[in-house]
Amino acid sequence: MILRNRRLEPPMTERTETGTEPEIIPPDRHAGESRIWISIDAPGRHRAYMAKPRPLAMVLALLILGILLGVILIVLLGAVLIAIPVAIVLTVAVVASAVFRPKLRRLHFGDR
């Protein structure tokens, strides 16, 4: 068989595309299903779709955030309440050292 001006090509098989195909979602599909889902298009590529949060989820998120901020505030106030007496004790120690140092030197070394 002689073929002129023709190339021998392999038979058409499944086409591999690098792009993605749009997914057609019927209107009744979301009834009772999760509102968050992940579609994997190709190896290493992920796409996540998220719906608006429901009111209960927002209330719970704000409640958790408020509790977390309250705990942080209590810890910070506790640190300040501990730091104030420590600063007072250190200040008194420095002043006492400055006042009593000359007297202690005279006692230790005697009058010269």
matplotlib code that plots the C-alpha trace (Angstrom):
import matplotlib.pyplot as plt

x = [0.0, 1.5, 0.3, 1.2, 0.8, -0.8, 0.6, -0.1, -1.6, -2.4, -6.1, -8.1, -8.2, -9.3, -8.3, -6.2, -6.7, -4.8, -7.8, -10.9, -14.4, -17.2, -19.5, -23.2, -24.9, -28.7, -30.7, -31.9, -28.4, -27.7, -30.7, -29.5, -25.8, -22.8, -22.3, -18.5, -16.9, -13.5, -13.0, -9.6, -9.0, -5.5, -2.6, -1.5, -4.4, -7.3, -10.3, -12.6, -16.0, -17.6, -21.0, -21.9, -21.9, -25.2, -26.4, -25.7, -22.2, -21.6, -22.9, -20.7, -17.7, -18.2, -18.8, -15.6, -13.7, -15.1, -14.1, -10.6, -10.2, -11.5, -8.9, -6.1, -7.3, -7.3, -3.8, -2.5, -4.2, -2.7, 0.8, 0.4, -0.9, 2.1, 4.5, 3.5, 4.5, 7.7, 8.6, 7.9, 10.1, 12.9, 12.6, 12.7, 15.7, 17.7, 16.8, 17.7, 21.0, 21.9, 21.0, 22.7, 25.8, 28.0, 27.1, 27.9, 31.3, 32.2, 31.2, 33.1, 36.3, 36.3, 37.0, 40.0]
y = [0.0, 3.3, 6.5, 9.8, 13.1, 11.4, 10.9, 7.9, 9.0, 6.9, 6.2, 8.8, 7.7, 9.6, 13.2, 14.4, 18.1, 20.2, 22.5, 21.8, 21.1, 23.0, 20.9, 21.4, 21.2, 20.6, 23.0, 20.3, 18.9, 21.1, 20.0, 18.3, 18.1, 19.7, 23.3, 22.9, 20.5, 20.1, 19.2, 17.9, 18.9, 17.5, 16.2, 18.9, 21.3, 21.7, 23.9, 24.6, 26.0, 27.5, 28.9, 31.8, 30.8, 30.2, 32.5, 29.8, 29.3, 33.1, 33.3, 30.3, 31.8, 35.2, 33.5, 31.5, 34.6, 36.6, 33.8, 33.7, 37.4, 37.4, 34.7, 36.8, 39.9, 38.0, 36.7, 40.1, 41.8, 39.1, 39.7, 43.5, 42.8, 40.7, 43.1, 46.1, 44.6, 43.3, 46.7, 48.3, 45.7, 46.3, 50.1, 49.9, 47.5, 50.0, 52.9, 51.0, 49.9, 53.5, 54.7, 52.0, 51.4, 54.1, 52.9, 49.3, 50.3, 52.1, 49.1, 46.7, 48.6, 50.9, 54.6, 55.5]
z = [0.0, -1.1, 0.7, -0.9, 1.0, 3.9, 7.4, 9.4, 12.7, 15.7, 16.1, 18.2, 21.8, 24.9, 24.7, 27.6, 28.4, 30.8, 31.5, 33.5, 32.4, 34.0, 36.2, 35.7, 39.1, 39.1, 41.3, 43.7, 44.3, 47.3, 49.3, 52.5, 51.4, 52.8, 51.7, 51.5, 49.0, 47.3, 43.6, 42.5, 38.9, 38.4, 40.5, 42.8, 42.0, 44.4, 44.3, 47.3, 47.2, 50.3, 50.9, 53.2, 56.9, 58.5, 61.4, 64.1, 62.8, 63.0, 66.5, 67.6, 65.9, 67.6, 71.0, 70.7, 69.6, 72.6, 75.1, 73.6, 73.9, 77.4, 78.4, 76.8, 78.7, 82.0, 81.4, 80.5, 83.5, 85.8, 84.4, 85.0, 88.6, 89.3, 87.6, 89.7, 93.1, 91.6, 90.3, 93.7, 95.5, 93.0, 93.4, 97.2, 97.0, 94.8, 97.0, 100.2, 98.6, 97.8, 101.3, 103.3, 101.1, 102.7, 106.2, 105.3, 103.9, 107.1, 109.2, 106.9, 106.2, 109.3, 109.2, 107.2]

ax = plt.figure().add_subplot(projection="3d")
ax.plot(x, y, z, "-o")
ax.set_aspect("equal")
plt.show()
